[in-house]
Amino acid sequence: MTAPSCSVVVCTRHRATALAGCIESLRALEHPSYEIVVVDNSPGDDDVRRLVARAGAKYVHQPRLGLSRARNSGAAAARGEVVAFLDDDARADPRWLREHEQALEDRLLMVSTGRILPMALDDPSARAYHEATLEDLGTAPLRVMPGSPWWFELANFSGLGMGGNMAFKRELFENGWRFRESLGMGTAMPGGEENHAFFTILRAGHGVAYLPQALVYHYGPTDMASLRQRRMRMMRAGCAYMLMLLIEEPDYRSRTLRYVREGVRGKDRVWRPGRGGSHGPPRWQLLAAATAAPFIYARARLTRL
């Protein structure tokens, strides 16, 4: 049997209803040769298993909790030369996979990311989430190579895209590269896994491209309480990630410290205007997140050891 040129990996955990909509959008992709790989990151969900079977997709069971671990399992099962990742509550534009595949024909690129738009903006929490997060990086394409201006900040601080819309050449995984399994949802540090992925890939000498035309649509929090909870979780994980860089990446310590200092002062980034000053979170929230960071990092470190 001829192997597909692309694989789409969707990781899920007890969310068969959301997954059904995601798979429906994937079955409508305008692409001649692809497979869908669903990773069930739970003790085992019969609803998910039946749904995957009906869709003709590949089912992978990874009972050990952790989004990065699940993504690594999905990549190991993928047969396509391009391995794309989509969240289980997202919907792909029909040309989404084609855009990633065409971009990765460039031999200098190893990863591509795409634009994430809200599924709807019909309630205050959805609008606030869209305005406060960096899921939508806008309409300008971006190509970053090792040595590009600001590459370190772009990779590590959400300037290159999010994990819910990204694609990798499979040769990366074949050569031993993996998502860091102590990072991401389901771990002590629920975030930063895609940033660390982009950082390590750029540091190794490969390029990353942001493709605004590679569109997916994503649901946000449904109420203000959920929004506040998610934002605080993201800030705590972000502060813990910065601490991880300071401790584990001494060659880049000065760059991390500069980002932290200028962020505390509310200075806009050259590569991300309009996010500093009054646009940032209140100082007390940053202080609370920074206070929690050492404990989060310590737990993540113990998990990795």
C-alpha positions as CSV (number, residue, x, y, z in Angstrom):
1,M,0.0,0.0,0.0
2,T,1.4,3.4,-0.9
3,A,2.2,5.6,2.1
4,P,0.4,8.9,2.4
5,S,2.4,12.0,1.8
6,C,1.1,13.6,5.0
7,S,-0.2,12.6,8.4
8,V,-2.4,14.6,10.7
9,V,-2.1,13.8,14.4
10,V,-4.9,14.7,16.8
11,C,-4.4,14.1,20.5
12,T,-7.5,13.7,22.6
13,R,-8.6,12.8,26.1
14,H,-12.3,11.9,26.8
15,R,-13.6,14.5,24.3
16,A,-15.3,12.4,21.7
17,T,-17.9,15.1,20.8
18,A,-15.2,17.7,20.1
19,L,-13.1,15.1,18.3
20,A,-16.0,14.3,15.9
21,G,-16.1,17.8,14.6
22,C,-12.4,17.9,14.2
23,I,-12.3,14.7,12.2
24,E,-15.2,15.9,10.0
25,S,-13.2,19.0,9.1
26,L,-10.2,16.8,8.3
27,R,-12.1,14.5,6.0
28,A,-13.0,17.6,4.0
29,L,-9.4,18.6,3.4
30,E,-8.4,19.5,-0.2
31,H,-5.4,17.1,-0.3
32,P,-4.9,14.0,-2.4
33,S,-2.9,11.8,0.1
34,Y,-3.1,12.0,3.9
35,E,-4.0,9.9,6.9
36,I,-5.6,10.9,10.2
37,V,-3.9,9.5,13.4
38,V,-5.8,9.9,16.6
39,V,-3.9,9.5,19.9
40,D,-6.1,8.5,22.8
41,N,-4.3,9.9,25.8
42,S,-6.4,8.2,28.4
43,P,-6.7,4.8,30.1
44,G,-8.9,3.9,27.1
45,D,-12.0,5.6,25.8
46,D,-14.5,3.3,23.9
47,D,-16.3,6.3,22.4
48,V,-13.1,7.6,20.9
49,R,-12.1,4.2,19.6
50,R,-15.5,3.7,17.9
51,L,-15.4,7.2,16.4
52,V,-11.9,6.7,15.0
53,A,-12.9,3.3,13.5
54,R,-16.0,4.8,11.8
55,A,-13.8,7.6,10.3
56,G,-11.3,5.1,8.9
57,A,-8.5,6.8,10.9
58,K,-5.6,5.2,12.8
59,Y,-6.1,4.8,16.5
60,V,-3.1,5.0,18.9
61,H,-3.4,4.4,22.6
62,Q,-1.1,6.3,24.9
63,P,-2.2,5.8,28.5
64,R,0.5,7.8,30.1
65,L,-0.8,11.4,30.5
66,G,0.9,14.2,28.8
67,L,0.3,16.1,25.5
68,S,4.0,16.0,24.4
69,R,4.1,12.3,25.1
70,A,0.9,11.8,23.1
71,R,2.3,13.8,20.2
72,N,5.5,11.8,20.2
73,S,3.4,8.6,20.0
74,G,1.4,10.0,17.1
75,A,4.5,11.0,15.2
76,A,5.9,7.5,15.8
77,A,2.8,5.9,14.2
78,A,2.6,8.4,11.3
79,R,3.6,7.3,7.8
80,G,3.6,10.6,6.0
81,E,6.6,12.7,5.2
82,V,4.9,15.6,6.8
83,V,3.4,15.2,10.2
84,A,0.9,17.9,11.1
85,F,-0.7,18.5,14.5
86,L,-4.2,19.8,15.3
87,D,-6.1,20.2,18.5
88,D,-9.2,18.0,19.0
89,D,-11.5,21.0,19.5
90,A,-10.2,22.8,16.3
91,R,-11.4,22.8,12.8
92,A,-9.1,22.9,9.8
93,D,-9.6,25.0,6.7
94,P,-9.9,22.8,3.6
95,R,-6.5,24.0,2.3
96,W,-4.8,23.9,5.7
97,L,-2.7,20.7,5.1
98,R,-1.8,21.6,1.5
99,E,-0.3,24.9,2.7
100,H,1.9,23.2,5.2
101,E,3.0,20.6,2.8
102,Q,3.9,23.1,0.1
103,A,5.9,25.2,2.5
104,L,7.9,22.3,3.8
105,E,9.1,21.5,0.2
106,D,11.7,24.1,1.1
107,R,14.8,22.1,2.1
108,L,15.8,24.7,4.6
109,L,12.6,24.6,6.6
110,M,11.8,21.8,9.1
111,V,8.7,23.2,10.7
112,S,5.7,25.4,9.7
113,T,3.0,26.9,11.8
114,G,-0.3,28.6,10.9
115,R,-2.8,31.1,11.9
116,I,-5.4,30.2,14.6
117,L,-8.7,32.1,14.5
118,P,-11.6,32.0,17.0
119,M,-14.5,29.8,16.0
120,A,-16.9,32.6,17.1
121,L,-16.7,35.9,18.9
122,D,-20.3,36.1,20.0
123,D,-19.6,36.4,23.8
124,P,-17.3,38.5,25.9
125,S,-15.1,35.7,27.1
126,A,-14.4,34.6,23.5
127,R,-13.5,38.1,22.5
128,A,-11.3,38.7,25.5
129,Y,-9.5,35.4,25.0
130,H,-8.8,36.3,21.4
131,E,-7.5,39.7,22.3
132,A,-5.4,38.5,25.3
133,T,-3.6,35.5,23.7
134,L,-1.2,35.1,20.9
135,E,-3.0,32.4,19.0
136,D,-3.6,34.7,16.1
137,L,-0.3,36.0,14.8
138,G,-1.9,38.0,12.0
139,T,-1.7,38.1,8.2
140,A,2.0,38.7,7.6
141,P,4.1,35.5,6.7
142,L,7.3,34.9,8.6
143,R,10.4,32.9,7.9
144,V,12.9,32.5,10.7
145,M,16.3,30.9,10.3
146,P,19.2,30.5,12.8
147,G,20.7,33.9,13.1
148,S,17.6,35.8,12.1
149,P,16.9,38.9,14.2
150,W,15.1,38.0,17.4
151,W,14.9,34.3,16.6
152,F,15.5,33.4,20.2
153,E,12.6,35.4,21.5
154,L,10.3,34.5,18.6
155,A,10.9,30.8,19.3
156,N,10.6,30.8,23.1
157,F,8.0,33.4,23.7
158,S,5.2,32.6,21.3
159,G,6.2,34.6,18.3
160,L,6.2,31.6,15.8
161,G,2.8,30.1,16.4
162,M,1.0,27.7,18.7
163,G,0.9,23.9,19.0
164,G,-2.6,23.6,17.7
165,N,-1.5,24.4,14.2
166,M,2.0,23.2,13.2
167,A,3.6,20.7,10.9
168,F,7.0,18.9,10.9
169,K,9.1,17.0,8.5
170,R,9.0,13.4,9.6
171,E,12.8,13.1,9.2
172,L,13.1,15.1,12.4
173,F,11.5,12.3,14.4
174,E,13.4,9.7,12.5
175,N,16.6,11.4,13.5
176,G,15.7,11.2,17.2
177,W,14.2,14.6,17.9
178,R,11.2,14.5,20.3
179,F,8.9,16.9,22.1
180,R,10.1,17.4,25.6
181,E,7.7,15.2,27.6
182,S,8.0,17.1,30.9
183,L,6.3,20.1,29.2
184,G,2.7,20.6,28.0
185,M,-0.8,19.9,29.2
186,G,-1.1,16.9,31.5
187,T,2.3,17.6,33.1
188,A,3.6,19.8,36.0
189,M,4.4,22.5,33.5
190,P,1.3,22.8,31.3
191,G,2.7,24.9,28.5
192,G,5.9,25.8,26.6
193,E,6.3,22.5,24.7
194,E,5.9,24.1,21.3
195,N,8.2,27.0,22.2
196,H,10.9,24.5,23.3
197,A,10.4,22.6,20.1
198,F,10.9,25.6,17.9
199,F,13.9,26.7,20.0
200,T,15.7,23.4,19.8
201,I,15.0,23.0,16.1
202,L,16.3,26.5,15.2
203,R,19.3,26.0,17.5
204,A,20.1,22.8,15.5
205,G,20.3,24.9,12.3
206,H,16.8,24.4,10.7
207,G,14.3,27.0,9.7
208,V,10.7,27.6,10.8
209,A,8.0,29.4,8.9
210,Y,4.7,31.0,9.9
211,L,2.0,30.6,7.3
212,P,-1.1,32.9,7.8
213,Q,-2.9,31.1,5.0
214,A,-2.7,27.8,6.8
215,L,-5.9,28.4,8.8
216,V,-7.5,26.6,11.7
217,Y,-10.4,27.7,13.9
218,H,-10.4,27.1,17.6
219,Y,-12.9,27.4,20.5
220,G,-12.0,29.6,23.4
221,P,-13.3,29.7,27.0
222,T,-17.1,29.9,27.3
223,D,-17.3,32.1,30.3
224,M,-15.2,34.7,32.1
225,A,-14.3,32.5,35.0
226,S,-12.8,29.9,32.6
227,L,-11.0,32.7,30.8
228,R,-9.4,34.0,34.0
229,Q,-8.4,30.5,35.1
230,R,-6.8,29.7,31.7
231,R,-4.9,33.0,31.6
232,M,-3.5,32.5,35.0
233,R,-2.5,28.9,34.1
234,M,-0.7,30.2,31.0
235,M,1.1,32.9,33.0
236,R,2.3,30.5,35.6
237,A,3.5,28.1,32.9
238,G,5.2,30.9,31.0
239,C,7.1,32.1,34.1
240,A,8.2,28.5,34.9
241,Y,9.4,28.2,31.3
242,M,11.5,31.3,31.6
243,L,13.0,30.0,34.8
244,M,13.8,26.7,33.0
245,L,15.6,28.7,30.3
246,L,17.6,30.6,32.8
247,I,18.7,27.5,34.6
248,E,19.2,25.1,31.7
249,E,20.3,27.3,28.9
250,P,23.3,29.4,30.2
251,D,24.4,30.3,26.7
252,Y,21.1,32.2,26.3
253,R,20.7,33.5,29.8
254,S,21.4,37.1,28.9
255,R,18.7,37.0,26.2
256,T,16.2,35.5,28.6
257,L,17.0,38.1,31.3
258,R,16.6,41.0,28.8
259,Y,13.2,39.7,27.8
260,V,12.2,39.4,31.5
261,R,13.5,42.9,32.4
262,E,11.8,44.6,29.4
263,G,8.6,42.6,29.9
264,V,8.3,43.8,33.5
265,R,8.8,47.4,32.3
266,G,6.0,46.9,29.8
267,K,8.2,47.4,26.8
268,D,6.8,46.4,23.4
269,R,8.8,43.8,21.5
270,V,10.0,44.8,18.0
271,W,8.5,41.6,16.7
272,R,5.2,41.8,18.6
273,P,4.1,45.5,18.9
274,G,1.1,46.4,21.1
275,R,1.5,43.7,23.7
276,G,3.3,45.7,26.4
277,G,2.3,48.5,28.7
278,S,-1.5,48.6,29.4
279,H,-2.0,45.7,27.1
280,G,-0.3,43.3,29.4
281,P,-1.7,41.6,32.5
282,P,-1.8,43.4,35.9
283,R,1.5,43.4,37.8
284,W,-0.1,41.5,40.7
285,Q,-1.0,38.6,38.4
286,L,2.6,38.6,37.0
287,L,3.9,38.5,40.6
288,A,1.7,35.6,41.5
289,A,2.7,33.7,38.5
290,A,6.4,34.4,39.1
291,T,6.0,33.2,42.7
292,A,4.5,29.9,41.6
293,A,7.2,29.4,38.9
294,P,9.9,27.7,41.0
295,F,7.5,25.1,42.4
296,I,6.1,24.4,38.9
297,Y,9.6,24.0,37.4
298,A,10.8,21.8,40.3
299,R,7.9,19.4,39.8
300,A,8.5,19.3,36.0
301,R,12.2,18.7,36.6
302,L,11.6,15.8,39.0
303,T,9.2,14.4,36.4
304,R,11.9,14.5,33.8
305,L,14.6,12.9,35.9
